[in-house]
């Protein structure tokens, strides 16, 4: 099975090289391709990523949904694996995904994710529990890492070209094709905003932005609010 790892970036220049290097180190190098889709970074992220990525796409501005979709459209793998630029997947991520997606257990499954672990301390552990519980409700956030087949991706319509809540909207599209399965293997997101602001503030912020989204605020407007927070 060939894996296509698709990563959307924006101003990750300080750590993109070390991140991609580590991803290569923990992965079986063949068959795998790494696709980085950069959204208007002004810190050299795209250039730095070229040393470790097989393909680097540059979009004129930040739009995570459009970036992930652009990466998916040039992917040639049997399985698409969407990753955040600060999330470290388990060392056996390829074996876990291949075992699951080639087994009969994947019937009525539209996508699969890993189990999030934000770190130690009761606040971070609680945040992990909430995020993992959401998968059972049909919502897998970008921190989980999400895998699906090119066929399901195409038929579902893929990631919508929106800058914020693209992961939630994509999960809604996937729901027509089955559930989202969660692997027991752990993925470690950096959770930079979570660690900086704390779970309570982050939870309130996300709830407020979700409400604004329901009330009609555009994803671009929400992204500007989120990025500027």
C-alpha positions in Angstrom: 0.0 0.0 0.0 1.3 3.4 -0.9 0.6 6.3 1.4 0.2 9.9 0.5 0.8 12.2 3.5 -0.8 15.6 2.9 0.3 18.5 5.2 -1.0 22.1 5.1 1.4 24.7 6.4 1.4 28.4 7.3 4.5 30.1 8.7 6.0 26.9 10.1 9.5 27.8 9.0 11.0 27.5 12.5 10.1 23.8 12.7 9.0 22.4 9.4 12.4 20.9 8.5 12.8 19.1 11.8 9.2 18.0 11.7 9.5 16.5 8.2 12.9 14.9 9.0 11.4 13.1 12.0 8.4 12.0 10.0 10.8 10.4 7.5 12.8 8.8 10.3 9.9 7.0 11.9 8.4 6.0 8.5 9.1 3.2 6.1 10.4 5.2 3.2 8.7 3.2 0.5 6.1 3.4 -0.7 5.2 6.8 0.6 5.0 10.4 -0.7 4.9 13.6 1.4 3.0 16.5 0.0 3.2 19.9 1.6 0.6 22.5 0.6 1.7 26.0 1.9 -0.7 28.8 2.2 1.1 32.1 1.7 3.8 31.7 4.3 6.2 34.7 4.5 8.9 32.9 6.6 10.3 30.6 4.0 8.3 27.5 5.0 7.8 26.3 1.4 11.5 26.5 0.6 12.5 24.7 3.8 10.0 21.9 3.2 11.4 21.1 -0.3 14.4 19.3 1.3 12.1 16.7 2.9 8.9 16.7 0.9 8.3 15.0 -2.4 6.0 17.7 -3.6 5.5 21.3 -2.4 2.5 23.3 -3.5 2.2 27.0 -2.8 -1.2 28.8 -2.6 -1.3 32.6 -2.5 -3.0 32.8 0.9 -3.9 30.7 3.9 -6.9 28.5 3.3 -6.4 25.1 5.0 -9.3 23.4 3.3 -8.1 24.5 -0.2 -4.5 23.6 0.7 -5.4 20.1 1.8 -7.7 19.6 -1.2 -4.9 20.8 -3.6 -2.5 18.2 -2.0 -5.1 15.4 -2.3 -5.6 16.1 -5.9 -2.0 15.5 -6.9 -1.6 12.5 -4.5 -0.9 9.1 -6.1 -1.2 6.8 -3.1 -3.7 4.1 -2.2 -4.5 5.9 1.1 -4.5 9.6 1.9 -3.3 10.6 5.3 -3.9 14.2 6.3 -1.6 15.6 9.0 -1.2 18.8 10.9 2.3 20.3 10.7 2.8 19.9 14.4 1.3 16.5 15.1 3.7 13.5 15.5 2.1 10.2 14.4 3.0 6.9 16.1 6.1 5.1 14.9 4.0 2.3 13.4 1.4 4.6 11.7 1.8 2.9 8.3 1.4 -0.6 9.7 -1.6 0.4 11.7 -3.3 2.1 8.8 -2.5 -0.7 6.3 -3.7 -3.4 8.7 -7.0 -1.6 9.2 -7.7 -0.6 5.7 -6.9 -4.0 4.2 -9.0 -5.8 6.8 -12.7 -6.6 6.8 -13.2 -4.4 9.8 -13.2 -1.3 7.6 -16.7 -2.0 6.2 -19.0 1.0 6.6 -16.0 3.1 7.5 -15.4 6.4 5.7 -12.2 7.4 7.4 -9.9 6.5 10.4 -8.0 8.6 12.9 -5.5 8.0 15.7 -6.0 8.7 19.4 -5.0 12.1 20.5 -2.7 12.7 23.4 -2.0 16.3 24.3 0.3 15.4 27.2 0.3 15.0 31.0 -1.6 17.0 33.6 -5.3 16.7 34.2 -6.2 19.6 32.0 -4.4 18.2 29.0 -5.7 14.7 29.7 -9.2 16.1 29.8 -8.7 17.9 26.5 -7.5 14.6 25.0 -10.6 12.8 26.3 -13.0 15.4 24.8 -11.2 15.4 21.5 -11.3 11.6 21.3 -14.9 11.4 22.3 -15.8 13.7 19.4 -14.7 11.0 17.0 -17.5 8.8 18.3 -19.9 11.7 17.4 -18.5 11.8 13.9 -16.1 14.7 14.2 -12.4 14.2 13.8 -10.3 17.4 14.2 -7.1 18.0 12.3 -5.1 17.1 15.3 -6.1 13.4 15.0 -4.6 12.8 11.6 -7.3 11.5 9.2 -6.9 8.7 6.6 -9.3 7.8 3.8 -9.2 6.3 0.4 -8.9 8.5 -2.8 -12.2 7.0 -3.9 -14.1 8.1 -0.8 -12.3 11.4 -0.8 -13.4 12.2 -4.4 -17.0 10.9 -4.0 -17.5 12.9 -0.8 -16.3 16.1 -2.4 -13.2 16.3 -0.2 -12.2 19.2 2.0 -14.2 22.3 1.2 -12.1 25.4 0.3 -12.6 27.2 3.5 -10.0 28.6 5.9 -11.6 27.5 9.2 -13.6 24.5 10.4 -12.6 22.7 7.2 -12.1 19.5 9.3 -15.7 19.6 10.7 -17.3 20.3 7.3 -15.3 17.4 5.7 -16.5 15.0 8.4 -20.1 16.0 7.6 -19.4 15.1 4.0 -17.8 11.8 5.0 -20.8 10.8 7.2 -22.7 9.8 4.0 -20.1 7.0 3.4 -19.8 5.6 6.9 -18.4 6.2 10.4 -15.0 7.5 11.4 -13.0 4.8 13.2 -10.4 5.6 15.9 -7.2 3.6 16.2 -5.8 2.8 19.6 -2.4 4.0 18.5 -1.5 7.5 19.8 -0.8 10.7 17.9 0.9 13.6 19.7 -0.2 17.1 18.5 1.9 20.0 19.8 -1.3 21.7 21.0 0.6 25.0 21.0 -2.5 27.2 21.5 -3.9 24.8 24.0 -0.8 24.9 26.1 -0.5 28.7 25.7 -4.0 29.7 26.6 -5.2 26.7 28.6 -8.2 24.3 27.9 -10.9 26.6 29.3 -10.0 29.6 27.2 -9.5 27.5 24.1 -12.9 25.7 24.7 -14.7 29.0 25.1 -13.0 30.4 22.0 -13.9 27.4 19.8 -17.5 27.4 21.1 -17.8 31.2 20.3 -16.4 30.7 16.8 -18.6 27.7 16.2 -21.7 29.8 17.2 -20.6 32.6 14.9 -20.3 30.1 12.1 -23.8 28.8 12.6 -25.0 32.4 12.7 -23.5 33.1 9.3 -20.0 34.4 9.8 -17.8 33.4 6.9 -14.9 31.0 7.4 -12.4 33.6 6.2 -13.7 36.0 8.9 -13.5 33.3 11.5 -10.0 32.4 10.5 -8.9 36.0 10.9 -10.3 36.0 14.3 -8.7 32.7 15.2 -5.3 33.5 13.8 -5.3 36.9 15.4 -6.2 35.6 18.9 
